[in-house]
Every structure is written in structure tokens, then in C-alpha cells.
Amino acid sequence: MRKVLVADDEESVRLSLRRLLTSSFGCEVIEAQDGVSAVEVLTTHPELSLAVVDINMPVLNGLEVLEIVRQSPTHETLPFVVFSGTDDEDAAREAIALGADDFLLKPFRLAVVKPRLERALARPRGVPSRPKTSDLPQSGPVLVVDGSADFRHFVSNALTASHEVVQAATGVAALDLCRSKRPSAVIIGDDIGLLKPGLLARKIREIGCTDSALVAVVDEAGGRAPIGFDSHLQRTFVADTFSRAFRVCYEERFSLLSDIPAFTLVRNTATTSARQALGMLANTDVTVQQVPAPPRQAGDVSARSTLTMARGTIAVDIELRCTVAAAMDTASGLLGLAPGEAIEEDALSAVGELTNVIAGRIQGAAAVAHGPASFTIPKIVIDTVATPERTQFALRASSPGTSVAFDVLLSARPIKVRAAA
């Protein structure tokens, strides 16, 4: 029997959901009356099939519970539905960004809630979206090279739980250790003698350590990795901050990325986020299916954004396209307007908002799997001419029985990376 967590501080709401889940789906329901109790249930019941959680709860709210769940190795892929008594667009957007499967409004309407809970229950828990460091290749130790003995010892202590760490005070000593130890990663800091960081990185590659992750330690945050390095970390003596940042660099290097798996992640995330975003923000049931790339028609409304991912090596063009009528209907649902009340400005804003949400979800998934990612503000236009479409992947998200239908178009391309000096 499937077990479902229902969390709300109102007993009547919990009772209503319990009746629906037991009578319609044969589930066993475990109740929680606040966010803390919900987390306790999640901790003691790893076998849960679904969590249905109210946003407005004391101590820990529903979004905070969702954030905890998505950071949990046990429940990071648990189907999760949030609900609220207020039509709060900001809360809906945050729920989407945190990975909610759906967003429901109270008071519940059976015709709306039942199929959406059924859909959430049908989603398999799947596998973690992010590989664990312990699952990645660790054929050699981590080598830290820095002139400061304090910093070397700090790094060693920060990483010792997951890696063997060896140390070198100079670049020359580091080269000798690279030959003998064949490190899986080399963290290169400052004041390392005559063999400066950039030259050391090049020499490490030249002696055959082509699989080692080369990580530069810099004094300021932001910017790109220096030439010759795979990534960089900001110098800090906060252990959790350093180890978390290093893990991202390490996993990014050893996830064995290529254009195909990276684009697969984008396609899969676009499929789920298109359904969730349109359904939540327009308050309608949505189906999504892959379709042949449709031609661009004059009068279509388009919103386009470009995602940069995988250490700046891949760009993905994301476009949301629909008819003006579909944009108008979506704007009406989004703004709570009566049919025919939305104006063209509302329609364009609605399409831009949906594109922004979908691109944000894809960015979040890409950042977790492949490191830092960013996307541009959607550019919204009304197409003036009909043209063929050359996109690599197309989805159609539609609401049966309505005019609401959107095409989500994706195309990926490599970005030329600067060569090492």
C-alpha cells in the first residue's frame, strides 16, 4: 500500500485529503499538523510515495519543507505537491523553482484535485538527479598545492571525509607528486614558488595527467576559471563552504558530460516543467507530448531565452510559441480575468513569464547536474512572417477542451572554449 504524507495545520483539510487519498487511490495517509512534524514523518518513513503539504504552516512552512526534501538523499526525487489558501504567484514560482510537482489552491475542487494527485502518484520516484561524489571515479587522491601550510591543512581536514588528500608547498613538489600519485584532482593556490599556477597546470597536462580536475584557488568570487584550469574556488576557511564548492567542481569534471546527456537533461526537464508551469500559473490541467517541429506562423507570439550551461561549453536556445488567442486565454487565467478582458500587453507578459519559469527550471536542473548555468531574460515578439522551423526538439503543451496550447522549442549548440595558453 502506498503511503502519503499530508501536512496542514487545519484538521478539516487533512481529513478531506485523507478521505480522497484512501477512497480513490487506496493510500495509507500519515498526517502532520506543522512543518516540523512533516519533516519528522519524512525522516522516519523513507518509503513514502507522495507528500502533500500546505505552504502556510507554523515553524516550518511548506516551501521550507520542500527545500529540505530536495536536499535529502532519501527523498530528493519524492513526488511533492504543495497547496495554499491564497493565489500567490510568487509562492507558485518558488515552488516550481524548488521542484514541486504541482501547486493546488484551497478550497479544493474534486474535479481538479483528484486527477492532479493521481498524476503525482503515478510519477516514479526515479533516481537522484545529481550523482553522489562517492559514485564518481576516485582513482587517485586530491592534491592541494599552496604556499600556506595553514591553508593546506585546512583543505585536508575539509575533504578528508570523502577523499584522500596529499599536500605540496611548491609547484615543483606538486609535479613530482603528480607523477607518483596520479591525483584525481589538483587544487592550486598561491605562493607556490617559481613554477606559477598557470605553468603548473600546463605541465600537469603535459606529463599525462589529462583526467585530473585542475582547480584554481582565487581570492575573489565570480568570473571564469583561469586559462588552463577546469574550474576555480574562492579562498575561504569555512569548511562546509569549501567542501561544497569543491564537490561541485569535482562532480562537474567527472560526470563524463557530452552534448548528448546534457541536452537529454534539458529535454526531460523541459517536458516536466512545461506541464507544471503552465498548469500551476494558468490554473489548468495540461498534457505534454513531443511533436515534429512546427513551422513558424505569422502572428505567433514567441518568447526566446538562451541558457548557457556545462562550464560555458553548451548554449541551449529555449523558445515558447503560441497563438495570440492562446496567450490571451493564459493571461486571463494567470491574472484572474474574465474571458476577453486581457489585452495584448497582458498576453505578451504571460508568455514571457511562462518562458522565464521554464527556463529557470531548466537552469536549476542544469546547475545541479553540470555546474553553474545562466539564462537570458526572454525576448518577446510577435512573428511577422511564416518560416520553416529547424529546432532540434519540440514539445506541445496543451489544455484539453481549451485554446491554450504552447510549443516549447529547444536547440543546443556548442560554445567554443578558450584554449590553454
FIMAR-654556 format. One record per residue (C-alpha): residue number from 1; z, y, x. Coordinates in nm, 4 decimals, always signed. Each point is the difference from the previous one (the first is absolute). Example, Ala and Ser with C-alpha at 12.3 -4.5 7.8 and 13.67 -1.06 7.14 Angstrom:
% FIMAR-654556
[node 1 [+0.7800 -0.4500 +1.2300]],
[node 2 [-0.0660 +0.3440 +0.1370]],
This chain:
% FIMAR-654556
[node 1 [+0.0000 +0.0000 +0.0000]],
[node 2 [-0.0963 +0.3418 +0.1334]],
[node 3 [+0.2856 +0.2434 +0.0615]],
[node 4 [-0.0327 +0.3722 -0.0680]],
[node 5 [+0.2330 +0.2835 +0.0957]],
[node 6 [+0.0420 +0.2654 -0.2706]],
[node 7 [+0.1918 +0.3096 +0.1109]],
[node 8 [+0.0944 +0.2895 -0.2284]],
[node 9 [+0.3227 +0.1844 -0.0728]],
[node 10 [-0.0677 -0.0239 -0.3769]],
[node 11 [+0.1026 -0.3338 -0.1478]],
[node 12 [-0.2424 +0.0357 -0.2934]],
[node 13 [-0.2963 +0.0280 +0.2379]],
[node 14 [+0.1101 -0.3054 +0.1973]],
[node 15 [+0.0364 -0.1950 -0.3255]],
[node 16 [-0.3487 +0.1019 -0.1162]],
[node 17 [-0.1605 -0.1098 +0.3274]],
[node 18 [+0.2046 -0.3216 +0.0069]],
[node 19 [-0.1269 -0.0970 -0.3453]],
[node 20 [-0.3599 +0.0700 +0.0925]],
[node 21 [+0.0112 -0.1835 +0.3339]],
[node 22 [+0.1786 -0.3068 -0.1384]],
[node 23 [-0.1889 -0.0366 -0.3281]],
[node 24 [-0.3503 +0.0861 +0.1235]],
[node 25 [+0.0042 -0.1346 +0.3564]],
[node 26 [+0.2901 -0.2468 +0.0140]],
[node 27 [+0.1696 +0.1858 +0.2840]],
[node 28 [+0.3628 -0.0055 +0.1014]],
[node 29 [+0.1223 +0.3604 +0.0145]],
[node 30 [+0.2660 +0.1251 +0.2416]],
[node 31 [+0.1356 +0.3418 -0.0967]],
[node 32 [+0.1283 +0.2901 +0.2092]],
[node 33 [+0.1486 +0.3208 -0.1367]],
[node 34 [-0.0624 +0.2221 +0.3038]],
[node 35 [-0.1922 +0.0135 +0.3275]],
[node 36 [+0.2776 -0.1468 +0.2122]],
[node 37 [+0.0333 -0.3001 -0.2320]],
[node 38 [-0.3777 -0.0408 +0.0092]],
[node 39 [+0.0015 -0.0188 +0.3805]],
[node 40 [+0.2825 -0.2559 -0.0162]],
[node 41 [-0.2088 -0.2157 -0.2361]],
[node 42 [-0.2999 +0.0300 +0.2315]],
[node 43 [+0.2161 -0.1021 +0.2942]],
[node 44 [+0.1386 -0.3121 -0.1699]],
[node 45 [-0.3201 -0.1098 -0.1787]],
[node 46 [-0.2917 -0.0362 +0.2441]],
[node 47 [-0.1817 -0.2089 -0.2623]],
[node 48 [-0.0638 +0.2932 -0.2378]],
[node 49 [-0.3500 +0.0194 -0.1485]],
[node 50 [+0.0147 +0.3610 -0.1217]],
[node 51 [+0.2230 +0.3093 -0.0006]],
[node 52 [-0.0083 +0.2447 -0.2936]],
[node 53 [+0.2065 +0.3043 +0.0917]],
[node 54 [+0.0787 +0.3353 -0.1612]],
[node 55 [-0.0511 +0.3073 +0.2174]],
[node 56 [+0.2953 +0.1987 -0.1325]],
[node 57 [+0.3082 -0.2014 +0.0987]],
[node 58 [+0.3278 +0.1069 +0.1625]],
[node 59 [+0.0802 -0.0394 +0.3709]],
[node 60 [-0.3418 -0.1431 +0.0952]],
[node 61 [-0.2986 +0.0928 -0.2163]],
[node 62 [-0.2918 -0.2308 -0.0681]],
[node 63 [-0.2259 +0.1537 +0.2633]],
[node 64 [+0.2697 -0.0469 +0.2629]],
[node 65 [+0.0370 -0.3642 -0.1049]],
[node 66 [-0.3785 -0.0396 +0.0279]],
[node 67 [+0.0041 +0.1513 +0.3485]],
[node 68 [+0.2717 -0.2453 +0.1055]],
[node 69 [-0.1983 -0.2905 -0.1446]],
[node 70 [-0.3203 +0.0925 +0.1822]],
[node 71 [+0.1933 +0.0081 +0.3296]],
[node 72 [+0.1540 -0.3433 -0.0610]],
[node 73 [-0.1633 -0.3015 +0.1684]],
[node 74 [+0.1105 -0.2111 -0.2986]],
[node 75 [-0.1326 +0.2226 -0.2776]],
[node 76 [-0.2674 +0.2217 +0.1593]],
[node 77 [-0.2708 -0.1567 -0.2207]],
[node 78 [+0.2135 -0.0448 -0.3135]],
[node 79 [-0.1799 +0.1264 -0.3145]],
[node 80 [+0.1875 +0.3149 -0.1019]],
[node 81 [-0.0284 +0.2060 -0.3191]],
[node 82 [+0.1776 +0.3329 -0.0420]],
[node 83 [+0.0566 +0.1852 -0.3269]],
[node 84 [+0.1350 +0.3340 -0.1137]],
[node 85 [+0.0913 +0.1899 -0.3134]],
[node 86 [-0.1888 +0.3083 +0.1234]],
[node 87 [-0.3719 +0.0366 +0.0717]],
[node 88 [+0.0570 +0.1140 +0.3579]],
[node 89 [-0.3286 +0.0173 +0.1940]],
[node 90 [+0.1784 +0.0496 +0.3333]],
[node 91 [+0.2083 -0.3132 -0.0599]],
[node 92 [-0.3143 -0.1950 -0.0903]],
[node 93 [-0.1720 +0.1123 +0.3187]],
[node 94 [+0.3031 -0.0886 +0.2113]],
[node 95 [+0.0205 -0.3412 -0.1664]],
[node 96 [-0.3654 -0.0624 +0.0860]],
[node 97 [+0.0546 +0.1106 +0.3590]],
[node 98 [+0.2993 -0.2335 +0.0357]],
[node 99 [-0.1970 -0.2967 -0.1324]],
[node 100 [+0.0985 -0.0356 -0.3672]],
[node 101 [-0.2174 -0.2352 -0.2052]],
[node 102 [+0.0310 +0.2121 -0.3136]],
[node 103 [+0.1740 +0.2984 -0.1570]],
[node 104 [+0.1117 -0.0237 -0.3645]],
[node 105 [+0.1332 +0.2606 -0.2398]],
[node 106 [+0.2969 -0.0317 -0.2357]],
[node 107 [+0.0239 -0.0519 -0.2896]],
[node 108 [-0.2024 -0.3171 +0.0511]],
[node 109 [-0.2947 -0.0893 -0.2180]],
[node 110 [-0.0418 -0.3766 -0.0188]],
[node 111 [-0.3801 +0.0177 -0.0070]],
[node 112 [+0.0055 +0.1921 +0.3294]],
[node 113 [+0.2948 -0.1550 +0.1827]],
[node 114 [-0.0651 -0.3684 -0.0679]],
[node 115 [-0.3453 -0.0284 +0.1666]],
[node 116 [+0.1157 +0.2082 +0.2951]],
[node 117 [+0.3049 -0.2175 +0.0627]],
[node 118 [-0.2217 -0.3052 -0.0379]],
[node 119 [-0.2332 +0.1407 +0.2653]],
[node 120 [+0.2897 +0.0717 +0.2363]],
[node 121 [+0.1379 -0.3518 -0.0459]],
[node 122 [-0.3427 -0.1459 +0.0711]],
[node 123 [-0.0260 +0.1691 +0.3386]],
[node 124 [+0.0972 -0.2448 +0.2770]],
[node 125 [+0.2605 +0.1218 +0.2435]],
[node 126 [-0.2479 -0.0629 +0.2791]],
[node 127 [+0.0750 +0.0452 +0.3665]],
[node 128 [+0.1544 +0.2953 +0.1843]],
[node 129 [-0.2509 +0.2814 +0.0479]],
[node 130 [+0.1245 +0.0553 +0.3524]],
[node 131 [+0.0192 -0.2657 +0.2687]],
[node 132 [+0.3432 -0.0527 +0.1498]],
[node 133 [+0.0412 +0.0730 +0.3673]],
[node 134 [+0.1210 -0.3556 +0.0538]],
[node 135 [-0.3318 -0.1307 -0.1350]],
[node 136 [-0.2071 +0.1954 +0.2537]],
[node 137 [-0.1044 -0.1180 +0.3462]],
[node 138 [+0.2781 +0.0385 +0.2562]],
[node 139 [-0.1379 -0.1804 +0.3022]],
[node 140 [+0.1740 +0.2369 +0.2377]],
[node 141 [+0.2912 +0.2421 +0.0176]],
[node 142 [+0.0014 +0.3718 -0.0706]],
[node 143 [-0.0098 +0.2033 +0.3200]],
[node 144 [+0.1582 +0.3464 -0.0030]],
[node 145 [-0.1007 +0.2335 +0.2855]],
[node 146 [+0.1983 +0.3220 +0.0388]],
[node 147 [+0.1703 +0.1959 +0.2759]],
[node 148 [+0.3194 +0.0277 -0.2032]],
[node 149 [+0.2284 -0.3018 +0.0280]],
[node 150 [+0.1840 +0.1185 -0.3123]],
[node 151 [-0.3195 -0.0022 -0.2041]],
[node 152 [-0.1058 -0.3423 +0.1328]],
[node 153 [+0.3378 -0.1494 -0.0941]],
[node 154 [-0.0153 +0.1690 -0.3416]],
[node 155 [-0.3427 -0.1534 -0.0712]],
[node 156 [+0.1177 -0.3395 +0.1189]],
[node 157 [+0.3011 +0.0098 -0.2332]],
[node 158 [-0.2070 +0.1330 -0.2946]],
[node 159 [-0.2600 -0.2796 +0.0235]],
[node 160 [+0.2027 -0.2928 +0.1302]],
[node 161 [+0.0488 -0.1518 -0.3472]],
[node 162 [-0.3745 -0.0628 -0.0376]],
[node 163 [-0.1424 +0.0020 +0.3542]],
[node 164 [+0.0711 -0.0905 +0.3568]],
[node 165 [-0.0012 +0.3300 +0.1911]],
[node 166 [-0.0658 +0.0543 +0.3714]],
[node 167 [+0.0280 +0.3323 +0.1832]],
[node 168 [-0.1764 +0.1940 +0.2735]],
[node 169 [+0.0932 +0.3397 +0.1438]],
[node 170 [-0.3454 +0.0768 +0.1481]],
[node 171 [-0.3641 -0.0584 -0.0797]],
[node 172 [-0.0482 -0.2119 +0.3123]],
[node 173 [+0.2888 -0.2293 -0.0985]],
[node 174 [-0.1442 -0.0202 -0.3493]],
[node 175 [-0.3355 -0.1241 +0.1326]],
[node 176 [+0.1744 -0.2785 +0.1908]],
[node 177 [+0.1868 -0.1053 -0.3157]],
[node 178 [-0.3223 +0.0079 -0.2002]],
[node 179 [-0.1555 -0.2478 +0.2417]],
[node 180 [+0.2973 -0.2381 -0.0127]],
[node 181 [+0.1345 +0.0410 -0.3543]],
[node 182 [-0.3177 +0.0737 -0.2007]],
[node 183 [+0.1887 +0.2207 -0.2495]],
[node 184 [-0.1005 +0.0135 -0.3655]],
[node 185 [+0.0755 +0.3737 -0.0036]],
[node 186 [+0.0591 +0.2705 +0.2611]],
[node 187 [+0.1990 +0.3126 -0.0884]],
[node 188 [-0.0835 +0.2699 +0.2537]],
[node 189 [+0.2191 +0.3091 +0.0316]],
[node 190 [+0.0401 +0.2866 +0.2464]],
[node 191 [+0.0890 +0.0498 +0.3672]],
[node 192 [-0.1409 -0.3329 +0.1171]],
[node 193 [-0.1066 +0.1015 +0.3491]],
[node 194 [-0.3447 +0.0488 +0.1495]],
[node 195 [-0.1744 -0.2346 -0.2430]],
[node 196 [-0.0070 +0.2281 -0.3054]],
[node 197 [-0.0017 -0.1323 -0.3602]],
[node 198 [-0.3738 +0.0409 -0.0627]],
[node 199 [-0.1016 -0.1687 +0.3263]],
[node 200 [+0.2607 -0.2742 -0.0522]],
[node 201 [-0.1430 -0.0761 -0.3433]],
[node 202 [-0.3492 -0.0328 +0.1471]],
[node 203 [+0.1201 -0.2238 +0.2850]],
[node 204 [+0.1851 -0.2280 -0.2425]],
[node 205 [-0.3294 -0.0579 -0.1804]],
[node 206 [-0.1886 -0.0489 +0.3262]],
[node 207 [+0.2320 -0.2786 +0.1201]],
[node 208 [-0.0709 -0.1984 -0.3152]],
[node 209 [+0.2775 +0.0945 -0.2435]],
[node 210 [-0.2543 +0.0797 -0.2702]],
[node 211 [+0.2199 -0.1339 -0.2822]],
[node 212 [+0.3094 +0.2031 +0.0892]],
[node 213 [+0.0892 +0.2789 -0.2423]],
[node 214 [+0.0191 +0.3211 +0.2058]],
[node 215 [+0.2461 +0.2462 -0.1516]],
[node 216 [+0.0566 +0.3473 +0.1420]],
[node 217 [+0.3382 +0.1729 -0.0347]],
[node 218 [-0.0438 +0.3702 -0.0747]],
[node 219 [+0.2483 +0.2842 -0.0416]],
[node 220 [-0.1561 +0.1455 -0.3172]],
[node 221 [-0.0849 -0.1619 -0.3330]],
[node 222 [-0.3476 +0.0005 -0.1519]],
[node 223 [-0.3456 -0.0061 +0.1530]],
[node 224 [-0.2117 -0.2894 +0.1214]],
[node 225 [+0.0735 -0.2641 +0.2592]],
[node 226 [-0.0951 +0.1193 +0.3501]],
[node 227 [-0.3296 -0.1247 +0.1374]],
[node 228 [+0.0327 -0.3612 +0.1149]],
[node 229 [+0.2991 -0.0783 -0.2236]],
[node 230 [+0.0087 -0.1901 -0.3288]],
[node 231 [+0.2741 +0.2162 -0.1511]],
[node 232 [+0.2952 +0.2200 +0.0843]],
[node 233 [+0.3673 +0.0436 -0.0866]],
[node 234 [+0.2198 +0.3068 +0.0029]],
[node 235 [+0.2820 -0.0166 +0.2533]],
[node 236 [+0.3277 -0.0496 -0.1853]],
[node 237 [+0.3375 -0.1618 +0.0535]],
[node 238 [+0.0429 -0.1024 -0.3641]],
[node 239 [-0.0321 -0.3792 +0.0101]],
[node 240 [-0.1129 -0.0592 -0.3591]],
[node 241 [-0.2608 +0.2760 +0.0200]],
[node 242 [-0.1394 -0.1261 +0.3295]],
[node 243 [-0.0103 -0.3698 -0.0914]],
[node 244 [-0.1625 +0.0717 -0.3374]],
[node 245 [-0.2685 +0.2187 +0.1606]],
[node 246 [-0.0644 -0.2564 +0.2725]],
[node 247 [-0.0344 -0.2771 -0.2585]],
[node 248 [-0.2759 +0.1976 -0.1727]],
[node 249 [-0.1845 +0.0421 +0.3323]],
[node 250 [+0.0450 -0.3651 +0.0902]],
[node 251 [-0.1121 -0.1375 -0.3347]],
[node 252 [-0.2954 +0.2390 -0.0096]],
[node 253 [-0.1234 -0.1419 +0.3309]],
[node 254 [+0.0537 -0.3664 -0.0832]],
[node 255 [-0.1075 -0.0169 -0.3642]],
[node 256 [-0.3437 -0.0995 +0.1359]],
[node 257 [-0.1681 +0.2699 -0.2022]],
[node 258 [-0.3704 +0.0361 -0.0576]],
[node 259 [-0.2064 +0.1920 -0.2490]],
[node 260 [-0.0175 -0.2976 -0.2377]],
[node 261 [+0.3745 -0.0690 -0.0562]],
[node 262 [+0.0756 +0.3712 -0.0046]],
[node 263 [-0.2607 +0.0616 -0.2684]],
[node 264 [+0.1205 -0.3065 -0.1909]],
[node 265 [+0.3428 +0.1602 -0.0242]],
[node 266 [-0.1611 +0.3209 -0.1280]],
[node 267 [-0.1993 -0.1886 -0.2652]],
[node 268 [+0.3025 -0.1968 -0.1207]],
[node 269 [+0.2223 +0.3083 -0.0154]],
[node 270 [-0.2704 +0.1991 -0.1799]],
[node 271 [-0.0257 -0.2723 -0.2645]],
[node 272 [+0.3710 -0.0015 -0.0827]],
[node 273 [+0.0549 +0.3747 +0.0391]],
[node 274 [-0.2964 +0.0900 -0.2234]],
[node 275 [+0.1454 -0.2055 -0.2835]],
[node 276 [+0.3545 +0.1236 +0.0554]],
[node 277 [-0.0831 +0.3662 +0.0548]],
[node 278 [-0.2356 +0.0368 -0.2952]],
[node 279 [+0.2289 -0.2037 -0.2234]],
[node 280 [+0.3163 +0.1901 +0.0898]],
[node 281 [-0.1344 +0.3533 +0.0200]],
[node 282 [-0.2295 -0.0264 -0.3040]],
[node 283 [+0.2451 -0.2228 -0.1928]],
[node 284 [-0.2595 -0.2636 -0.0851]],
[node 285 [-0.0703 -0.3668 +0.0698]],
[node 286 [-0.2658 -0.0435 +0.2678]],
[node 287 [-0.2205 -0.2824 +0.1233]],
[node 288 [-0.1621 +0.0034 +0.3454]],
[node 289 [-0.2998 -0.2022 +0.1171]],
[node 290 [-0.2367 +0.0082 +0.2940]],
[node 291 [-0.3472 +0.1242 -0.0943]],
[node 292 [-0.3315 +0.0679 +0.1770]],
[node 293 [-0.0104 +0.3522 +0.1403]],
[node 294 [-0.1151 +0.2172 -0.2915]],
[node 295 [-0.2559 +0.2793 +0.0540]],
[node 296 [+0.1316 +0.3548 +0.0059]],
[node 297 [-0.0884 +0.1778 -0.3238]],
[node 298 [-0.0472 +0.3720 -0.0492]],
[node 299 [+0.3052 +0.1366 -0.1800]],
[node 300 [+0.2443 -0.2569 +0.1408]],
[node 301 [+0.3365 +0.1305 +0.1161]],
[node 302 [+0.0827 -0.1105 +0.3559]],
[node 303 [+0.3085 +0.0371 +0.2153]],
[node 304 [-0.0340 -0.1030 +0.3644]],
[node 305 [+0.2553 -0.0518 +0.2746]],
[node 306 [-0.0226 -0.1486 +0.3497]],
[node 307 [+0.2714 -0.2296 +0.1366]],
[node 308 [+0.0443 -0.0344 +0.3758]],
[node 309 [+0.1842 -0.3153 +0.1080]],
[node 310 [+0.0520 -0.2614 +0.2734]],
[node 311 [+0.0889 +0.2431 +0.2793]],
[node 312 [-0.2855 +0.2295 -0.0969]],
[node 313 [-0.2661 -0.2707 +0.0463]],
[node 314 [-0.1031 -0.0466 -0.3643]],
[node 315 [-0.0914 +0.2532 -0.2682]],
[node 316 [-0.0178 -0.1034 -0.3654]],
[node 317 [-0.1734 +0.2224 -0.2528]],
[node 318 [+0.1727 -0.0257 -0.3395]],
[node 319 [-0.1732 +0.1355 -0.3093]],
[node 320 [+0.1033 +0.0002 -0.3642]],
[node 321 [-0.2886 +0.0622 -0.2409]],
[node 322 [-0.0261 +0.0199 -0.3782]],
[node 323 [-0.1725 +0.1782 -0.2855]],
[node 324 [+0.1255 +0.3366 -0.1194]],
[node 325 [+0.1089 -0.1657 -0.3275]],
[node 326 [+0.2155 -0.2544 +0.1854]],
[node 327 [+0.1520 +0.2779 +0.2107]],
[node 328 [+0.0778 +0.2004 -0.3144]],
[node 329 [+0.1672 -0.2978 -0.1698]],
[node 330 [+0.2033 -0.0747 +0.3113]],
[node 331 [+0.1107 +0.3619 +0.0241]],
[node 332 [+0.1090 -0.0121 -0.3633]],
[node 333 [+0.2112 -0.3097 +0.0645]],
[node 334 [+0.1403 +0.1400 +0.3229]],
[node 335 [+0.0932 +0.3368 -0.1513]],
[node 336 [+0.1014 -0.1268 -0.3415]],
[node 337 [-0.2759 +0.1945 -0.1753]],
[node 338 [-0.1690 -0.0806 -0.3278]],
[node 339 [-0.3614 -0.1292 +0.0213]],
[node 340 [-0.2374 +0.2852 +0.0680]],
[node 341 [+0.2669 +0.2403 +0.1312]],
[node 342 [-0.0624 -0.0616 +0.3712]],
[node 343 [-0.2305 +0.2426 +0.1800]],
[node 344 [-0.2280 -0.0630 +0.2968]],
[node 345 [+0.2626 +0.1241 +0.2473]],
[node 346 [+0.2475 -0.2537 -0.1401]],
[node 347 [-0.2591 -0.2767 +0.0365]],
[node 348 [-0.0768 +0.0811 +0.3627]],
[node 349 [+0.3702 +0.0223 +0.0826]],
[node 350 [+0.0656 -0.3378 -0.1634]],
[node 351 [-0.2712 -0.1716 +0.2055]],
[node 352 [+0.1286 +0.1664 +0.3160]],
[node 353 [+0.3571 -0.1067 -0.0770]],
[node 354 [-0.1021 -0.3635 -0.0555]],
[node 355 [-0.1988 +0.0013 +0.3247]],
[node 356 [+0.2974 +0.1489 +0.1819]],
[node 357 [+0.2317 -0.2728 -0.1322]],
[node 358 [-0.2414 -0.2856 +0.0811]],
[node 359 [-0.0696 +0.1357 +0.3497]],
[node 360 [+0.3746 +0.0403 +0.0519]],
[node 361 [+0.0651 -0.3628 -0.0901]],
[node 362 [-0.2762 -0.1173 +0.2352]],
[node 363 [+0.1394 +0.2250 +0.2744]],
[node 364 [+0.3459 -0.1491 -0.0494]],
[node 365 [-0.1270 -0.3573 +0.0263]],
[node 366 [-0.2171 +0.0842 +0.3014]],
[node 367 [+0.2905 +0.1717 +0.1764]],
[node 368 [+0.2288 -0.3008 -0.0507]],
[node 369 [-0.2607 -0.2503 +0.1204]],
[node 370 [-0.1870 +0.1961 +0.2663]],
[node 371 [+0.2059 +0.3016 +0.1062]],
[node 372 [-0.0338 +0.3707 -0.0837]],
[node 373 [-0.2645 +0.0898 -0.2602]],
[node 374 [-0.0999 +0.3211 -0.1741]],
[node 375 [-0.2372 +0.1137 -0.2719]],
[node 376 [-0.1673 +0.3273 -0.0881]],
[node 377 [+0.0621 +0.2022 -0.3155]],
[node 378 [-0.2519 -0.1231 -0.2592]],
[node 379 [-0.3115 +0.2146 -0.0384]],
[node 380 [-0.0966 +0.0147 -0.3680]],
[node 381 [-0.3590 +0.0659 -0.1097]],
[node 382 [-0.2314 -0.0494 -0.2950]],
[node 383 [-0.3136 -0.1753 +0.1254]],
[node 384 [-0.3201 +0.1907 -0.0712]],
[node 385 [-0.2585 -0.2680 +0.0806]],
[node 386 [-0.0307 -0.3756 -0.0450]],
[node 387 [-0.0091 -0.1942 +0.3292]],
[node 388 [+0.0223 -0.3660 +0.1092]],
[node 389 [+0.3425 -0.1196 +0.1126]],
[node 390 [+0.0459 -0.1637 +0.3406]],
[node 391 [+0.3726 -0.0668 -0.0163]],
[node 392 [+0.1339 -0.3256 +0.1464]],
[node 393 [+0.2420 -0.0862 -0.2814]],
[node 394 [+0.0300 +0.1137 -0.3621]],
[node 395 [+0.2599 -0.0550 -0.2718]],
[node 396 [-0.0038 +0.0975 -0.3643]],
[node 397 [+0.3339 +0.0882 -0.1579]],
[node 398 [-0.0198 +0.0307 -0.3768]],
[node 399 [+0.2157 +0.0082 -0.3111]],
[node 400 [-0.1413 -0.2341 -0.2669]],
[node 401 [-0.0891 +0.1744 -0.3237]],
[node 402 [-0.0041 +0.3490 +0.1543]],
[node 403 [-0.2432 +0.2149 +0.1980]],
[node 404 [+0.2330 -0.0066 +0.3016]],
[node 405 [-0.1920 -0.1682 +0.2839]],
[node 406 [-0.0036 +0.0849 +0.3704]],
[node 407 [-0.1966 -0.1343 +0.2939]],
[node 408 [+0.1938 -0.0266 +0.3264]],
[node 409 [-0.2397 -0.0030 +0.2968]],
[node 410 [+0.0977 -0.0952 +0.3564]],
[node 411 [-0.1933 +0.0155 +0.3263]],
[node 412 [+0.1386 -0.0577 +0.3491]],
[node 413 [-0.1362 +0.1060 +0.3350]],
[node 414 [+0.1257 -0.0221 +0.3577]],
[node 415 [+0.1125 +0.3124 +0.1843]],
[node 416 [-0.0911 +0.0260 +0.3641]],
[node 417 [+0.3172 +0.0062 +0.2125]],
[node 418 [+0.0227 +0.1920 +0.3255]],
[node 419 [-0.0492 -0.2245 +0.2988]],
[node 420 [+0.2689 -0.0265 +0.2658]],
[node 421 [-0.0421 +0.2263 +0.2978]],
